[in-house]
Amino acid sequence: MSETRIELVQLANGDIALRHSDNPDQPLVTINISDQVQDLMPMDRLDIAQSMVEAGIERYRDIQIERVEQQELAVASGMLH
């Protein structure tokens, strides 16, 4: 099985994109930071975007764990969906 690599990059238009390194034309997520906010943190854009992506991944993981726990409780209590 081949390893999939993702990368966080700044695009030519200033947006930040999370994409597969072998498919740069199809971003998984694009973050557009307004000019007003960019003026406040011109050097920190990639760090901010990385934190946003990490928070999103962590929240997704938490949701998946909650769903598994709910299913386990339903099975243990005899409820089936």
C-alpha positions in Angstrom: 0.0 0.0 0.0 1.4 3.4 -0.9 1.6 6.2 1.6 -0.5 9.3 0.9 1.2 12.6 1.8 -0.7 15.8 2.4 0.8 19.3 2.4 -0.3 22.7 3.5 0.8 25.3 1.0 0.2 29.0 0.2 -1.3 29.4 -3.3 -0.4 32.1 -5.8 -3.6 34.0 -4.8 -2.7 34.0 -1.1 -5.1 31.3 -0.1 -3.8 28.3 2.0 -4.6 24.9 0.6 -4.4 21.4 2.2 -3.8 19.0 -0.7 -2.4 15.6 -1.6 1.2 16.1 -2.7 0.6 14.0 -5.8 -2.5 15.9 -6.8 -1.8 19.6 -6.3 -4.7 20.8 -8.5 -7.4 19.3 -6.2 -7.2 20.9 -2.8 -8.9 19.0 0.1 -9.5 22.3 1.9 -8.9 25.9 1.0 -8.6 28.6 3.6 -9.1 32.2 2.5 -7.9 34.8 5.1 -9.4 38.2 4.6 -7.1 41.2 3.8 -8.1 42.8 7.1 -6.9 39.7 9.1 -3.8 39.3 6.9 -2.8 42.9 7.8 -2.9 41.9 11.5 -0.8 38.7 11.0 1.2 38.8 7.7 3.8 36.3 8.8 1.6 33.9 10.7 -0.8 32.7 8.0 0.5 29.2 7.5 0.8 28.7 11.3 -2.8 29.8 11.8 -4.0 27.7 8.9 -2.2 24.6 10.3 -3.8 25.2 13.6 -7.2 25.4 11.9 -6.6 22.1 10.0 -5.4 20.4 13.2 -8.5 21.5 15.1 -10.7 20.3 12.3 -9.0 16.9 12.2 -9.2 16.6 16.0 -12.9 17.5 16.0 -13.6 14.9 13.3 -11.8 12.3 15.3 -13.9 13.2 18.4 -17.1 12.9 16.4 -16.2 9.5 15.2 -15.3 8.3 18.7 -18.7 9.6 20.0 -20.5 7.8 17.2 -18.8 4.5 18.0 -19.5 4.9 21.7 -23.2 5.6 20.9 -23.4 2.5 18.8 -21.8 0.4 21.5 -24.3 1.7 24.0 -27.2 1.0 21.7 -26.0 -2.5 21.1 -25.4 -3.1 24.9 -28.9 -1.8 25.7 -30.5 -4.0 23.0 -31.5 -1.0 20.7 -30.7 -1.4 17.1 -31.0 1.3 14.4 
